[in-house]
């Protein structure tokens, strides 16, 4: 073990000892959801600033969660309920003696209430970006859903809907219905509805007016227009993840009621496990026991909180370590960019510094003009202190003392803490930091920075950033650029368009182009930085040919920056720039461009980048995510590149994908993701994401980015069909982008331990295939899936193992003994490629040693992937193939049995007709094949 590793271990042990001693008190003060004594505390509901003020909205939120608490308590068999809820209302709403925020901000909310939901009508949804059993990002409701009573007929009561979405968010279970595949043929050759449990009853009807009965079912499955209408009165008690609107449904599907055959996301992503099995395996259930007795828990308590004055405090390290690797210079440049461009007007700012003791460099100053911003920049530190010792607590203490002069407390303030050294006494102020109610964002510089700051930021709901000592890294500016006000008002926030850096040789140049799209353009700034004295020659050209040169920029020779603010709204289209290094030695030249929304009518495209964990241990990978959207419309077909910078060594680039494979669980939801496991060294890694979209018509997807409660179109009550009002239509939206767009965003940082020295052992298997599909055409079955890689979702695997069985349980539990399909002609392609493979059913049904049982109507197929070191992936999702088409499988119902009532769909149809359904299949004989006949398409 090196001296640094040994010292770090001792230091970490001291911090852990302090944290253990204070653990109970610290947990109570932490931001985020806490489960204590079976009750959830700290659940945060945030209303977007663009939502009109409404006391009824607040009241309905309280009623919804109160109902949800009792429903959840019974559904979880007396295990959990909601104890305390915070509702964050916009600062623009009239003050009514609301409490002031502590840690709460819009960006930390577990539940969002916002109007920006044109992509999905008024569907409630939970944003799920990770796999089975993993927490999601947030639940989303529209004001219309919370205010309109007419929507409850199709969704059920709001409290029940909340529990449905809570299960998505908290426990990582998925929907048990499938709008794309509403029907399937089961193992008994019967047409069934995709549902859970199978005990929920109803009848088949033809939705689109009169139609001959033979037209409802065709040789594959159901035609468009055939629907299943549910009985309003049911005996089934499950499942909440299928149809929470039914009054009898009071529990989740468990092992005995779960429908493993249904082609839904729960089965696909959770490997046929029931929702209840996943929920009971969660940390919430592992650390709690059911409450005894028969009494219900108390109703939740609600705190309505409102943000006060926005206060930001920069707490900056000026110890002698900041003289290394141009750290102070890069801090000055990033802080100038933040103060001049990022922090919003009317914000109060404090600037503090520390080495062995803290100092206030600028007392509370409110930003009201550009002159105020310049005054803040002039107060930034210009030199380092002589001491190597640092006292982070002294800097924080000075900052809090100054912030408290405004309102007597520091709650709701934002601390941006920048440091480059270790401080073994940081534990002495952890309790006071957490109790202050401030949010701490930590930016650590270099390899010796205080490691426990990541935990401090996490506990207060802040972000973690790491800045490597690489001269060509722009991660310091990217980190400051990511820190927003937390109000949720994207129209007021600065959006980073470009972040480029390069070491340029003497008398050479950095030349590049970027796109300013028409959704941004206000307060656009071009910000140039360099290393050595003397500004580079700058040439900037806008889309109409107007040129700006160095003399147009405001030069700060002390911080070695040059900035140009474009007056009015920047011209949309491609901008090009050239930075010429006029110095006699190589130096890093950097360009950062940021802008704000050009109009309040249309939200700009934004990207939110993040990683799934703060730290990992080799060989466990980290997953990198980027949510790309416009309002709540997911943006498809974007090019998303992640750049990962280690403490030492070269950065690694990785293309993130939205293909529903590998780390990406849902295709075309605007969430781009990828596994990262190229760990070069132990230590911290910084992440940045760049998003670009070509000039063309791009599609804003209709698919909901996550999972959502089902809207039931109607019920059968007392023999009558009663249709609900049609829900708002859900359509994809094409938007012509003449110029395309580009965005950049910091994804924060993570740390890695346990990386071996020397060549790494081969320990990464191919990732699980999660999008296997099957289609039968006559005597052949064609499988399709996305190719995994040699290592997770990267590279090229060596072989596939395809097996099939008559039994769903057998292929799931005993894959190795299922019937093996000949794949000798099948070779994996590069990861991310769509694979197609066809095999003949005749080989398995006409008298071979592998013959399937004659009474079987279905076969089940799955795949496993192998790499060159014989490491195998997890078995894929299981797909079903029908061997025979059902005949007369639907019960006969006469038209006289029903009286058609109510609204019948969006095209104003006059009636629904009950269909007596049957179909016949004329199977053509194919030429006999002597062998399996597998082939790669």
N, C-alpha and C positions, 0 to 999 in steps of 0.2 A: 504494500500500500504506500502511495506517495505521501509526502508531508502534507500536501494540500488535501488529499483524501482523508488522512488521519485527523487533521485539524477540523475539516468539515464535519467528520463524524462526531467529534467531541462537541463542536458547536451545535450540531443538530440535536444531540442528546440533551444539552442544556435547555434548548428551546422546547423540546418535547416534554421535559420534566416540568417546565413552567406551565405548558398548556394542559398537561394532565391535572396539575394542581388546581387550575382554574376552569377545567373542562365544563363542569355543570353551569357555571356562571356565564362562560363564553358562549355555550350553545344557546342559552336563553337570549343573548344579545345579538346573535348572528342574523344577517339578512337571509331571507328565503323561508321556505316551508319547513316547519319542524313538526314531528309527530311525538307528542308527549302524552302518556297516559291515555292512549287510544284517540286522542283528539288532535286534529291538524290546526296548528297556529301559523300565522304569517302568510296565509293565502292572500295574494294581491290581485285585485281587479282594477284595471286602469281604463279610464274613459279618454278617448282621443280628443285633443284640443279642438278638432273640427266638428265634433258632435255638439248640436245645440243644447243649451242648458235645459235640464228637465229633472224636477224633483220626483216625478213619477218613475223615471228611469232608475233613479237610485232606489226607490221603494221596491220596484219590481226585481232588481238585482238581489235585494235582501230577501224578498219572498222566495225567489228561485233557490238560493243557496240554503235557506232554512228548510224548505221542502227536501232539497237534495240531501241534507245532512241526515234526516231520519230515514230516507229511502236507502242511502248508502249504508247506514248502520245496520238495517235489516238485511240488505243484500249481502253484506260481508259477515253475516251471522254474529252481530254484536261486536265487531272488531274495531271499526274506525268510524269517526264522524268529524264534522267541522266545528272547531271550537271558536276560533277568532278569525275575522276577515277584515282586511283593509280595502277600502274603496277609494282610489285616487281620482279626484275630479280635476278638470283642467284649471289652471291658474286664471283663465279668462272668465270663469263662472263667478257669479256674484258671491262675495264672502258672506258666510252665514255662521260664523263662530266655529268653522271647521278646525280640526286639529292640523298642525303643520306637519309636513312629512318628516320622517326620520331617515330610514334607508330607502324609502319607496321612490321609484321613478317608473316612467312608462316602459322603459326598455327592460326592466326587471320583472314586469308583470307576468303572472301565471295565466291571467284571463284578460283579453283585450276586447274593448267595445269600440267599434269604429265603423264608419260608413263606407270605407274603401273596400267594398266587397262586390263590385259589379261582376266579377268573374263567376261568382257562385250564387247569385241571387241572395237569399237570406239563410242559406244553409249554415248552421253552426258547424264548426270543425275544429279539430285539434291538429296542430302541425306536428307530424311524426316524421322525423328524419333518420331515426336509428332503428335497429332491429327489434326482434321480439324481446319483451321484458325490459326494454330500455325506455327511460323517460323521454318525453317529447319537449317541444319548445314552449308552446302556449295553446290555450283555448281561445277561439274567436267567436264573438257574437256580434250581430248587427243591432243597431238601435231598433230597427223595425221588428226583429224577432222578439226583442224584450218588451216592446210596447204594443204590438198588435196581437189581439187575442185570436184572430182568425187563423194564425199559423199553428196554434196548438192542436188543432184537429188532426193535422197531418203528422206533426212531430211528437205529439203527446205533451204532457205538462212540462214546463221549463225545468223543474227540479229533476225530473227523470232524464231529460236531455243532458243536463249538467253532469249527472252521474255517468251517463254514456261517454261523454267527452272526457271526464275526469279519469276514467279507466284507460282511455287512450293515453292521456298526458302522463299520468303518474305511474302506471304499471306496464305500459307498452303492449297492450293487447290491441287486436285489430277487428275491423268490421266483419260480421258473419253473414252479410248479404253481398250480392254482386250485381250491380246494375248492368254490367256488360255481359254477364252470364247468369241470367235469372233462373235458368232451368238446367237440369242435367239428367242423365239416365243412370239410375242406381244399379247396384249389383244384382238386383232381382228383375232387371230389364223394365223398370217402371220410370216414367217421367216424373221427376220431383222438382220441387222449388228449392233454390239455394237459400237455406234457412238453418237456424239453430234455435230451438230444437225442432226436430221433425214433427213434433206433436202439434205445432201451430197449424190450424186448419183454415181452409178456404176453398174456392173453386176457380177454374180457368174460365176466362171470358175473352172475347175479341174486342179490343178497345176501339178499333177504327170503323165502327159501323157494321152493317150487314156484310157477312162473308160466308161463303160455303164452308161447311165444316171440314172438308178435306183440305182446305187451304191453311188451316191453323197450324197443322203439323206437317212438316216436310221431311225428306229423307235424313237430313242432318239433325235438326231440332225444330224449335219453334220459329215461326215467321215473326217479323216485326209486327206489333199490334196485338199479339197474344199476351195477356197479362193474367196474373193470379190475384184475385181479390180475397182479402182475409175476412174471416168472421169477426165481428166486433166482440162477441163473447167467446172467450177461450178458457180452457182448463189448464193449458200449459203455463208453467211458472218461469220458463226460461225461453229467450235469453235477452238480457239488457243490451248486449252488443249486436243483437239482431233487430228487435222491434220493441224498444222501450215504451212505445206509445200504448201498447196493449195493457189493460188494467190488471190482468192476471199475472203479468210478467214482473217478478220481484227478485229474480236472482240471475246469476251468470251461468252459462252452460258449464257443467262439470263433466267428469269422466263418464258418468252414466247417461247424460243427456246430450253430450256433444255429438254433432253430426260431422264425422270425419270425411264423408264423401263429398260434402258440399264444396264447390270450387270457389272459395272465398279467400280473402287475404289472411284471415286468422289461420286457416289450414296451410296456406302457401308459405307464410313467413314464420309461423310458429311450429312447423313440422307436425301438424295434425293435433297438437296439444290443445286442450280446452282453455277457454279464457280463465276459468277458475283455477286451473292448474298453474297457469302463469302468475296469476295474482297471489296465490298462496305461497309461491316461491319467492316473492319479492321481499326486500329488506323490511318493508312496513310490517309484514306478517311474521317475519322471523324475529322481530323485536317487540312483539305484542301478543297478548292473549285475549280471548273474548271476555267482555265484561260479564260478571255474574249477575244473577237476578233477572228481573223482567222489566225493570224501569228503563224508560228511554233516556238518552243523554239530554242535557239542557240544550236549548236552541243556541245557534251561534251568536256571538256578540260581534257587532260591526263598528268599525271606526272609519268615518268619512274624513279623509285627509286631503289637504290641498297644498300645493307647492307655494312657498313664499318667494322672497327675493332669491334670485340665482346667485350663488356665491361659489367662486372657484379660487383655490389657493394653490399656488405653485410652491412646493417645498423641494429645494434644489441642493444637491450635494456640491460643495465647493472645496472638499478636501484635496490634498495633494494628488490623490489618485486620479482626479479629474483632469490632470495635466497629461495623462497618458493617452496615446492613440487619438489625439484631437478630440477627446471626449467633451471638454468644455466648449470648444468651438461648435461641435455638432449639437450640443444642448442649446447654445445661444441661437443657432440657426433655426432649430425646431421650435423653440419657445417663441421666437419672433414670428414665425409662420402661424403658430397657434393664436397668439395675441392679436395679430393683424387680420387674420382671416377666419379662424375657426370659431373662437368664442363669440357668442351672440351679443348683440347690443343690449344694453341695460343690465348686463351682468356685473356684479361686484367682484373685483379681483384683488387678491393679496399675494405678494411675492415674499417668500421667506427663503433663507439659505441656512446651511449648517455645515460645520466640520466637527470640531470637538464641542461646540456649543451653537445654539440657534440664534438667528438674527432676522429681524423684519427689515427687508430692503425697501418695501413700499407698503404703507398701510392701506386699508380698504379704499379702493378707488372704483367708482362706477363708470362703465363705458357708455358714453353718450355721443362720442364723435371720434373721428379719425385722430384728432389731436390727443384724445385720451389714450388711444391705442399706442400712439408713438411714445407717450409718457411712460406707459407700462414697459415698453421695450427698452427704453433708456435706463430703467431700473434693474434690468437683468444683470447678474454678476459678470464682471469683465476680467477677473483674475481668480486664481485658486489660492487657498490659504496654505500656510506652511505645515499644518498638522496633517499627519496621516491618519490619526484616530478620528473616527466619526461617531456622532451621537444622533441617530435618527430621531430618537424621542425628543431631544431638545428642539429640533426643527419643528416637529409636529406640535409640541407644546406651545411654542411661540405662535405658530399658525392658528391654533385653536383660540389662544388668548385674543388674537386680533379679530378673528371671525366673530367671536362672542360679543364684540363691541357693537355689532349691528342689531341683534335681536336678543342678546343675552344667552344664546346657545348656539352650538355648531351643527345641530341636526339639519339635514337636508343639504349641507355643503358638500362640495366635491374637492378632494385632495388629489393633486397629481404629484406623486412622490418619485423623485429621480435620484438614484444613488449608484455608486460604483464600488462600494466596499462592504465588508461584513461589520455587523454591530451585534456583539454577543449580549448586549443589554436591551435589545429591542423588546424582549418579553416584559420588561418592567412597565411598558406603557400600552400593552395590548388591550388590557381591560378598559383603560380610559379611551382608547381609540374606538373600540366597539361600542362603548356606552355613549360616545359623542353623537352617534347618529349620522356621521359623515360617511361618504363613499370614498374609498381609497383606490385609486388606480396606480399601480406600481410600474415603473420603468427601470429596469436594472441594466447596467452597462458593464460589459466585460465579464471575465470568468470568475472574478472574486467577489461579485456582488452578493448581497445578503439574500440567501435562498428562501428564507421564511417569509419574505415580502409577498410571494405568490399566495401563500396561505392567508396573509393579512388582507390582500385584495379580495380574495374569494369570500372570506367571512363577511366582508362589508358589501358584497355585491359588485365589486369593482372588476376591472380588467387587468390582466398581466401582460407585460411586454418585456422583451429582451432585445438589447441592441448589441450585436457583436462588434468587436474591435476591427472591423474591416472598413477601410477608407472608402470603398465603393458601395457601401451599404447605405440606403436611404431609410432604414427602418426606424430611426429616431423621429424623423418627420412623419413617417407613416403612423407611428404610435400616437403622436400628438393629434394627427389628423383624424384618428378613429374615435377620439374621446368627444362625444357630443353632449348636448345639454340634458339629454334624457327626457325631453318633454314629449317626444313622439311626433312632433310637427316637422315632417320632412321638408315642408315648403320653406322653413326657416333655417334648416341645417345646411352646412357647407358639405358639398359632395366632391370627393377627390376623383379627378378625371385621369391624371397622369402622375406617375412617379418613376422616374428613370435616373439611373446613375451609371457612370462608366469612367474608368481610368483612361484618360486621353493623353496620348504622347505629345511631346512638344510640337507645336505648329500643326497639330492635327485637330480634328473637330468631332463633336458628337452631333449627329443629325438625325432627326426623327420627326414623325408626324403624329397627330392625335386628332380625335373627332370631338367637336363640341356639338352635341345634338340639340334639337330645338326644345327639349324639355328643361334644359338648363341654359345658363348664359348670363344671369344677373350676378353682379359682384365677382366676375371672373378675374382671377389673379394668376399670373405666371411668375413663379418664384425660382430663382437660380441661385445655387450655392457653389462655392469652390474652396480649395484648400490653402492656396498660397496668395500672397498679396497681389493685388491688381485683378480687376474683373476680367473675365474672358470677353472676347468679342461676341456679341449676341445679335442674332438676326431672327426676327419672328415675322411670319407672313400669314395673314388671315385668308379666308376663303375667297375674298373678292380681290386679292392682290395687294392690299394695304400692308406696308412693311413697317416694322418697329425695330429700332436698333438700340445699342447700349445706352445711348444718351436719352432714350425715352424711359428707361428704367430708373427707379430710385435706388441708389447705391448706398449700402451700409458697409463702409470699409472696415469697421471694427469687427463685425460679425461675418464679413465676406459674403454678403447676400445682395441680390438685385431683384427688385419686384416691380411688376407692371400690373396695374389694375385697369381693366378695359372699361371705359365709360359706357353707361347704359347697359344694353344687352349684347353680349358677344355674338358676332355673326356665326350662324350655324354652318357646319361643314368642316372640312379638313384644314387644320392649322399645321404649319411646318415651322420647325425651329432649328437653328444651327448654333452650337456653342464652340467657339474656336479657342483652343488653349494657346495663348500668346506667351506663356511662361517657358523657361528653358528646361524644365523638368516635367515628368509626368505628374498629373494630378487628377483627383476625382472631380468631375463636373456632374452636377445634378440638376434636374428640372422637375418641379412639382407644379401641378395645375389643379386648381379647385374652383368651384363655381356654386351658385345656388339656383333654385328653380326659377324658370323664366316666367311662369304664370302660376296663379293659385288655383286654376281650373283643372289642370292635369298633373298628377304627381309624376316626378321624374323617376327614371330607372335607377334603382339602387342595388347595392350588393352588400350582404352581411356575411363576413367570413369568420370562421371559428374552428376550433379543434374540439374533439370529444372529451379530452382530459387534460389536466394540468401537468401530469407526470406519468411516466410509464417505466417499465422495467423490461430490458431486452429479454426475449424477442417479441414482446407484445407490441403490435402496431398501434399507431395513432391514426385516427380518421380525420381528414380535413374536409370541411364543408364550406360551401358558398351558396347562399340563398340569393337568387337573382330574380327580381320582380319589379313590376311597375304598379304601384298601389298594391293590390293583392293578386294581380294577374302574374302567374309564373311566366318568365320569359324563356322560350325554348330556343334550341339551336345556337346558343352562345358559345364562344370559345373561352374557356375558363382555365387559366394557368396559375398554379400555386408555385411560389418560390419559397423554399425552406433554407434558412441560413443557420448553420451550426456555429458554435463558439469559434472553432478553427476549421479551416478547409473551405472548399468551394461550395457555393449554394447549389441546391438540387431543385430542378423544375419538374413539375408533375401536372399533367392535364387532368382536370376533374371532369367527371362525366355525369350525365343525367339519363342513363340508359336502363335503369332498373336492374342492374347486375352488380356483383361484387359488393362494395360498400354502399352502393346506391340502391335503396330498397324499393323505391317507387319511380317508375319511368315518367318523364315529362311532367314533373311537379315543380320544376324550377329550382330544385335543390341538387347541386352538383357536388359530387363527393368522390373520394378515393382513399385507399389505404396508403399510409406512408410508413416505411420500415427501413429506409436507407440511412441507418444510424451510423455515422462515421466515428463519433467520439461520445463519451459521457458528457453531460452538461446540458445547457439550455439551447433551444432552437427557436428561431423567429420565423413567423409565417406571414406571407403577403400573397394576395390574390389579385390577378389582373383579368378583367372581363372585357371582351370586345365582341361586337356584333357587326357583321358585314352590312354595307348599304344595300338593303333589299327589303322586301315585305317580310316581316317576322311575325310569328304567331304568338300571341299571348294566350296561354293554354286555358282550356276550360276545366281541366282536371284539378281537383282540390288538392292543395299541397299538404296532404296528411289524410285524416280520416274524419268522417262526418256522420251525424245521425241520419237515419233513413226517414224520408218523407213518404208517408203512406197515402197513395192517391184516393183511397176510399175503402169502405167496409161493407160487409153484408150484415144487416141488422134486421131481425125478424123476417127474413126471407127477401128483404129489399136491398138493392144496391144503393148506397148513399155515398156519392163521390165528394171528396173534399175540393175546395177551390184549388185550381192549378197553381203550383208553385211558380215562382219567377223562373223563366227559362234560363238554362245554362248553356252558353255557347262559347266556342273559342272566338277570339277576336283578332282579326288581322289588322295590323297597323303598319302603314307604309312609312318606312324610315329611309328618307332619301340619303342620309349621311351615315346611318348606323350609329353606334355609340361606343364609348369606352369608359371603364371605371376601374379604380384600384381601391383596395382596402387592406389594412392590416388584419391578420387573423389571430393576433395575439402570440403567445409562446407556449412552449411546453418543455419539460426537462426529461432526460433519459438517464437511467442508471443501468449498470450491469453489462455495458457494451464490451465485448471481449477485445483484447488487443490482438493485432495480427489479423489474418484472414478469418472471416466470420464463418461459423459452421452453417450448413444448409439446414435451416429449421423452419422455413416458411412453406407451408403446403399451398396448393391451389385453393382458391376460395370456393365456397359453396355456390352451386348453380341454383338461383332462386327464381328463374323465369322460364323453366322448362314448359313447353306446350306440345300438345299432340293433336294431330288431325288425321282422320281415317278417310281414305278414298278407295272404295271397293275393298280389295284384298290387301291393301298396303296401309301402313301407318307412317306418317312423316312427323318426326320430332324436330323441334327448333328450340334453340337456346343461345344465350350469349356466352362465348368462350371465356372461361377463366384463364388465369395465367400460370406460369411456372411457379411464381411466388404471389400468392393471393390473386390480385387482378392485374398483374403485370407479367410480361414475358409470354412464353409459349409453352404450354404443358406438353406432356409426352403421349398420353393415351387416355381414352375414355372407357369406362366399364358401364355398360347398359344392361339392366336386368329387369325382368317382368315377373308378375305373379298374379294368380287369381285372387289372392287375399291382400287386402290393404294392410292389415296388421302384420302379415308375414313379411312383406317387402319393407315395411318400416322397421320392424324389430329384428329381422333376420335377413338383411339384404344379401349377405354373402351366400346364402343358400337359395336365393331366387334364381329363376331360369336366366341363363346368360345369353345375350344376343351377340351374334357374330359381328364384331366391329373391326375386323382385320383390314378393311379398306377405309377406315375412318381415322384420320389424323387431325389432332387439334390445330386450329389456326391461332393467329396472334390474339392475345387477350382483347376483348371488346368486339371481336368479329361475330357476326350472326351465323351460327352453325345450322345446317340442315342435314338430316339423315333419315333415310327411308328403309324400312324392312318389311318383309312379307309376313302376314298373319298365317298364311297357309302352312308354313313350316311348323307352327305351333298348334294347329288344329286338325291336321290330317295325318294322324298315325305315325308320329315320330316318338323317339324316347323322351322328348321334351313336351309331349302333347299336354295341353291344358284340359281341365275337366270339362266334359261335354255340357254339363249343366251350367257352366259359367257363362255369364252374359257380359262380363267386363274383365279387362285386364288392367293392371296398374304398372306403370313404368317409372323408373328413376335412374339417375346417372351419378356416377362418381368419377372424379378426375384424378390422374396420377402424374407426378412429375418425374424427372430423370433420376431422382434419388429415392424413388418408390414411396414418397410421401403422398398420402391420399387426402382428398378433400372430404368434407362432410357430405353425406348423401343428399342429393338435390331434393327440391320439392317433388312430390309424387303427382303424376298425371294419370287420368283415366281414359280408356279407350273402349267404346262399345263394340262388342262382337256381333250383336244383332240389334236391329231396330225394333222398338216396341210396337206391338200390335194391340189396338183396343185397350191401351193401358190406362185410359182416363175414364173415370166413372161417367155414365150417361146421365145427363140432366136435361130435362125438357125446358123449353123457353117459358112455358106456363108457370114454372116453379118460381120465377122471379118477376118482380115489378121493378122496372128501371126508374130510378129517381136521381135528381140532383144534377149538378154541373158535370158535363162529360168531356173534359179535356179542353185544350186551348183552341181547337178548331171549331168548337161549337157543335159537336155532334149531337144528334137528337136522341140517340139511344145506344145502349150496349146490348149485344145479343150473346146469350150463352151458347157456347159451341159444343156440340157432341163430337168429340175429337177422335179420330183414328187415322192411321196411315198404313200404307203398304209399301213394302220394299221389293222391287224386282232386281234381284241380284244377278248380274251378268257373270258368266263363267269366264275365267281367265285361263290362259295356257298354264299347264302344270309346270312347276319349277322344281328341279331336283335338289336345289340347295336353298339356303335361307334367302338369297337374293338381296342382300343388303347392298345399298349403294349410297354414295355421297353425292349430293346435288351441288 
